[in-house]
Amino acid sequence: MNKIALGVTSSISIFKAADIIRLFQKEDLTVQVIMTDRATNFIQPEFFTALSGQPTIVKLFDQKKHPIEHITLAAEISLLLIAPATANIIAKLASGLADDFLSTFYLAVKSPVLIAPAMNEAMFLHPQTQANIKKLRDLGVAFVEPESGYLACGQQGSGRLASPEKIVQISLRLIRQQPVFKDKLIVVTAGPTREALDPIRFLSNRSSGKMGYELAREAYERGAEVVLISGPVELPPPAGIKVEKVISAEDMRQAVLKYYDRASVVIMSAAVSDFKFSQTSQEKIKKEDLPSAIKLDRTPDILEELGRLKRGQLLVGFAAETSEPKVRAQEKMKRKKLDLMVVNDVSRHDIGFESDDNEVYLLWPDGRERLIGKTSKKKVSREILTEIGAMVNGRKGNN
Ligand code: C5P
């Protein structure tokens, strides 16, 4: 089912519902908006009709529509999200009142329900509101905690609607989670590492981190616990995911090892620097003092070490090659004891690196291979996680 019902109530943050709709549409999901009567005092239903492409529902038993629309719609959706949710709708749902479309609809819905509250801090923290939230949580309703910050009433405090990105990320996890990823820890590394010469100069690799961030998002949506170990990149941290920021290859190694025992899967998509400076300086080295040749040492090969320490974890490596990509990647897969190798041909300019698109070969130790033709990094990460899910299910590992 590709339809989501979005309940919109009368909070001043109602305008953020527009971003929520847009983010769902980018995921090829149809959004059916349901407004409370009072929400229409802030925004006309036609606004959401135009944005969503679906006629906004406000009234129960609309003469022009199916007489029991709340029942027919309930069977069509994969999630009911209420964002923003006022103290009033939360109280109504907690007590089972059904006096308008949204509250009646809630009682008819069998799919997951997610509520994103937005209200003044005193109202949110009031024991009555907290008791209502607890009651709904006990009934299986999920909540997106409001954030702290500047509130419409002019005060600072908690009660501000969570960001649309976070609300959508949590929604996607509710509708896309798969049993195979439940209680599994997936560690993803992303971006480049930087090896410092002094506080100003460093050695690094070309990498935007986009592929790794998409892989982490995809793993989170499928229900895994995700730790994203990220080198320095320009990307915002993905909502809901624990991010460990690192700089050097040694930092990355230590961060990965910290989680390795507990991990079911490690996806090393980071472009780890192969070299570091033999000698570094805490102070900026003066130009006149810079030697004409600088000695380099190898950085630790994290994957190779993980391969040696492996006890049931699935190891996924990435290879960026400019010539004979598949042959070289096969050799690395064997040496590092990997279970899956993702191969990029980085001699091409239309894919990889800073691009939003990629085209990769997947190679397995048994000689099987699969081409994922040029598509967005989001779609590539979807395919990779589908393959990883099948491998975890079948426990086909290179142990
Ligand atoms: O040998 P090469 O660097 O091409 O191997 C690429 C794979 O190994 C990537 O998955 C990368 O994250 C990982 N790697 C590593 N430690 C290094 C260098 C690369 O884990 N020092």
Residues whose N, C-alpha, C, O or C-beta is under 5 A from the ligand:
A	BS01	C5P	M268 S269 A270 A271 V272 S273 D274 T299 P300 D301 I302 L303 V316 G317 F318 A319
